[in-house]
Amino acid sequence: MEREFSRVLGSIGFEPEAMDCCARLFAENTLDGVYTHGVNRFTRFVQYVKDGYIHVNAKPEKRLRAGAIEQWDGCLGPGPLNALFATERAMDLSKECGIGCVALSNTNHWMRGGQYGWKAAKAGFVFIGWTNTTSNMPAWGALDSRLGNNPFVLGIPFKDEAIVLDMAMSQFSYGSVEMHQLRSRPLPIPGGYNREGVLTTDASEILESRRLLPIGYWKGSGLALVLDMLATILSGGLSTAQISRQKAEFGVSQVFVVFDISQLGSNQAIQESIIGIIRDLHASVPASETQKILYPGERVLHTRRENLKNGIPVDKLIWEEIQSL
């Protein structure tokens, strides 16, 4: 999979190092079971390059530093590469200051935000990050979409892996809804409204109405709004409203915050606390015999092991489309 991604990226102008890194990120997302922001999204990424929204060999440029905060212009470079750079830069800042914040303007879709939480947390850092998006979710009580579903990520080191929360502000991301539509499966719980304003589990009806359900109803709506505000303020970049006036979703704003917890000098105590919290969580009484109580990221570890053992499941039509690029 990674070789095939590299071949395609090389054919559209990526330099070798950027080509291989970007291909690896797409492949790792797919390996971990996030197909919607891996193999299933790859052809759209390639089309955005061809449309001129993504500048393949652009590099981020620093605009400002204020203490442990830096503003960088993504120069419309590939979103995954810009986000990886920003994560690594925030890690370096945190080594120097204890905490590091990189706010990135004028960048592109980072694909799977959890990728950067895993990156930092597996290196021993605590990570908080989020992005704004084009308007794709109604505010609570509204009919039209004015908010982004603005994904939020939190990563915490845990043993030799990590605990990673990766969530959109909608109950289901558009990628997840599209996946259920592709497989002709209902969502497990209502994820949005149909055209009649009735909550539904039918993915096709939600995609038709474009009315995703915010997490926690008004709470998710409010959280999406303030995350957009913070991303815009800290990066000096575009807001969801401004992004939405463009032909497509590009030039988004993102924030990457990293804590160097090794400077707290109590790593063993921290790990013992986390183990105790997880042990207590796993002691929960399941609501049904088939229900497993998992911490954020635990299912990813299981999927990664299964896919490494048995191969990565890929939709035949999607793979044939990639091979034809």
Secondary structure, 3 states (H helix, E strand, C coil): CHHHHHHHHHHCCCCHHHHHHHHHHHHHHHHCCCHHHCHHHHHHHHHHHHHCCCCCCCCCEEEEEECCEEEEECCCCCHHHHHHHHHHHHHHHHHHHCEEEEEEEEECCCCCCHHHHHHHHHCCCEEEEEECCCCCEECCCCCCEEECCCCEEEEEEECCEEEEEEECCECCCHHHHHHHHHCCCCCCCCCEECCCCCEECCHHHHHHHCCECECCCHHHHHHHHHHHHHHHHHHCCCCHHHHCCCCCCCCEEEEEEEECHHHHCCHHHHHHHHHHHHHHHHCCCCCCCCCCCCCCCHHHHHHHHHHHHHCCCCCHHHHHHHHCC
